[in-house]
Amino acid sequence: MAMREIRVIGDPVLRTPCSEITEIDARVKHLVEDLLETVDEEGRAGLAAPQIGVSLRAFSWNIDGDIGYILNPRLTARSEDEFQDGEEGCLSVPGLWYPTERAWYARAEGIDLDGRPVVVEGEEIWGRLVQHECDHLDGMLYLDRLDRATRKKAMRAVREMM
């Protein structure tokens, strides 16, 4: 296992839709170990594979001591009439937090290393985590979800940061 460097905005891997994991081999097992170790640090809630330079559909989480992972997650449900508009940040956009509207509830389904079904779901922070990490796997950043005026402000801050 290794603590991996976090890729930041500007790295093309963050804008590339991830490939499905078709075979659970040593490389995928190593990826999961790295995701779990890298997310297990104070202040980290979630981590998607592209954030450590791997363009495969996998993410890990660390919320209130609950640490886990999911392979090939697909967003299968989200609330359509209840939303949250809290501050959101991202390890790949360090130091910048902006109000980001998300569904109040979200559910993702995938598998574990043994091919068994895994469901990650919940409201509030869990709903935000599921949507945020699935966005990463589709080549999106939370900045893409901001309203026009806030996105303009955020992109200015990103340019100044680089």
C-alpha positions as CSV (number, residue, x, y, z in Angstrom):
1,M,0.0,0.0,0.0
2,A,1.1,3.5,-0.6
3,M,-0.1,7.0,0.1
4,R,-0.5,8.4,-3.4
5,E,0.0,12.0,-4.7
6,I,-3.3,13.8,-5.5
7,R,-3.6,15.0,-9.1
8,V,-4.9,18.6,-9.3
9,I,-6.9,20.5,-11.8
10,G,-5.2,20.9,-15.1
11,D,-4.1,17.2,-15.1
12,P,-5.9,15.6,-18.1
13,V,-6.7,12.4,-16.1
14,L,-9.3,14.4,-14.1
15,R,-11.2,15.2,-17.3
16,T,-11.1,11.7,-18.8
17,P,-14.1,9.4,-18.3
18,C,-12.9,6.2,-16.6
19,S,-12.9,2.7,-18.0
20,E,-14.9,-0.1,-16.4
21,I,-12.8,-2.6,-14.4
22,T,-13.2,-5.8,-16.4
23,E,-10.8,-8.1,-14.4
24,I,-10.0,-8.1,-10.7
25,D,-6.2,-8.6,-10.8
26,A,-3.2,-7.6,-8.8
27,R,-3.3,-4.2,-10.3
28,V,-6.9,-3.5,-9.2
29,K,-6.2,-4.9,-5.7
30,H,-3.2,-2.6,-5.4
31,L,-5.4,0.3,-6.6
32,V,-7.9,-0.4,-3.8
33,E,-5.1,-0.6,-1.2
34,D,-3.8,2.8,-2.4
35,L,-7.3,4.4,-2.5
36,L,-7.9,3.2,1.1
37,E,-4.6,4.4,2.4
38,T,-4.7,7.7,0.6
39,V,-8.3,8.6,1.7
40,D,-7.4,7.6,5.4
41,E,-6.1,11.1,6.3
42,E,-7.7,13.8,8.3
43,G,-10.1,16.0,6.3
44,R,-10.6,13.5,3.4
45,A,-14.1,12.3,2.8
46,G,-13.7,10.6,-0.6
47,L,-11.2,9.8,-3.3
48,A,-11.7,8.7,-6.9
49,A,-9.1,6.6,-8.8
50,P,-8.4,9.4,-11.3
51,Q,-7.4,11.7,-8.4
52,I,-4.4,9.4,-8.0
53,G,-3.8,9.1,-11.7
54,V,-5.7,5.9,-12.5
55,S,-8.5,6.1,-15.1
56,L,-10.6,3.2,-13.7
57,R,-14.0,3.3,-12.2
58,A,-13.3,3.1,-8.4
59,F,-13.6,5.3,-5.4
60,S,-13.0,5.1,-1.7
61,W,-14.6,7.0,1.2
62,N,-13.8,8.0,4.8
63,I,-16.8,9.5,6.6
64,D,-16.9,9.5,10.4
65,G,-14.5,6.5,10.6
66,D,-16.4,4.5,8.0
67,I,-13.8,3.7,5.4
68,G,-14.6,1.6,2.3
69,Y,-14.4,1.4,-1.5
70,I,-16.5,0.5,-4.5
71,L,-15.6,-0.7,-8.0
72,N,-17.5,0.1,-11.1
73,P,-20.0,2.3,-9.3
74,R,-23.0,3.6,-11.2
75,L,-25.3,6.3,-9.8
76,T,-28.6,4.4,-9.7
77,A,-30.9,6.8,-7.7
78,R,-31.0,10.3,-6.4
79,S,-33.7,12.4,-4.9
80,E,-35.4,14.5,-7.5
81,D,-37.3,16.9,-5.3
82,E,-35.0,17.4,-2.4
83,F,-31.7,19.3,-2.8
84,Q,-28.8,20.5,-0.7
85,D,-26.7,23.6,-1.5
86,G,-23.7,23.4,0.9
87,E,-20.1,24.3,0.5
88,E,-18.2,21.7,-1.5
89,G,-14.5,21.3,-2.0
90,C,-12.2,18.8,-3.7
91,L,-8.7,17.4,-3.1
92,S,-8.0,18.1,-6.8
93,V,-9.0,21.7,-6.4
94,P,-7.1,22.4,-3.2
95,G,-8.3,25.2,-0.9
96,L,-11.3,26.3,-2.9
97,W,-14.8,25.7,-1.5
98,Y,-18.0,26.8,-3.2
99,P,-21.8,26.3,-2.7
100,T,-22.7,23.4,-5.0
101,E,-26.2,22.1,-5.4
102,R,-26.6,18.3,-5.2
103,A,-29.5,16.0,-4.7
104,W,-30.2,15.4,-1.0
105,Y,-30.0,11.6,-1.4
106,A,-28.0,9.5,-3.8
107,R,-27.3,5.8,-4.3
108,A,-24.4,4.1,-6.2
109,E,-24.2,0.4,-6.9
110,G,-21.0,-1.6,-7.8
111,I,-18.9,-4.5,-6.6
112,D,-16.0,-5.3,-4.3
113,L,-12.8,-7.2,-5.0
114,D,-14.6,-10.5,-4.7
115,G,-17.3,-9.4,-7.2
116,R,-20.0,-9.1,-4.5
117,P,-22.5,-6.3,-4.8
118,V,-21.7,-3.0,-2.9
119,V,-24.2,-0.2,-2.3
120,V,-23.1,3.2,-1.2
121,E,-26.0,5.5,-0.4
122,G,-27.3,8.1,1.9
123,E,-28.5,11.6,2.6
124,E,-26.6,14.9,3.1
125,I,-22.8,14.2,3.2
126,W,-23.3,10.6,1.9
127,G,-25.4,11.8,-1.0
128,R,-22.9,14.5,-1.8
129,L,-20.0,12.0,-1.6
130,V,-21.7,9.5,-4.0
131,Q,-22.5,12.3,-6.6
132,H,-19.1,14.0,-6.3
133,E,-17.1,10.8,-6.7
134,C,-19.2,9.4,-9.5
135,D,-18.7,12.8,-11.3
136,H,-14.9,12.2,-11.0
137,L,-15.3,8.9,-12.7
138,D,-17.2,10.6,-15.6
139,G,-14.4,13.2,-16.0
140,M,-16.2,16.0,-14.2
141,L,-15.2,18.2,-11.3
142,Y,-17.5,19.9,-8.8
143,L,-16.7,23.2,-10.5
144,D,-18.7,22.1,-13.5
145,R,-21.8,22.0,-11.3
146,L,-21.5,25.6,-10.1
147,D,-23.9,28.3,-11.3
148,R,-22.5,30.6,-14.0
149,A,-21.4,33.5,-11.7
150,T,-19.8,31.3,-9.1
151,R,-18.1,29.2,-11.7
152,K,-16.5,32.3,-13.2
153,K,-15.2,33.4,-9.8
154,A,-13.9,29.8,-9.1
155,M,-12.1,29.6,-12.5
156,R,-10.4,32.9,-11.8
157,A,-9.3,31.6,-8.4
158,V,-8.0,28.4,-10.1
159,R,-6.0,30.4,-12.6
160,E,-4.4,32.4,-9.8
161,M,-3.6,29.2,-7.9
162,M,-1.7,27.7,-10.9
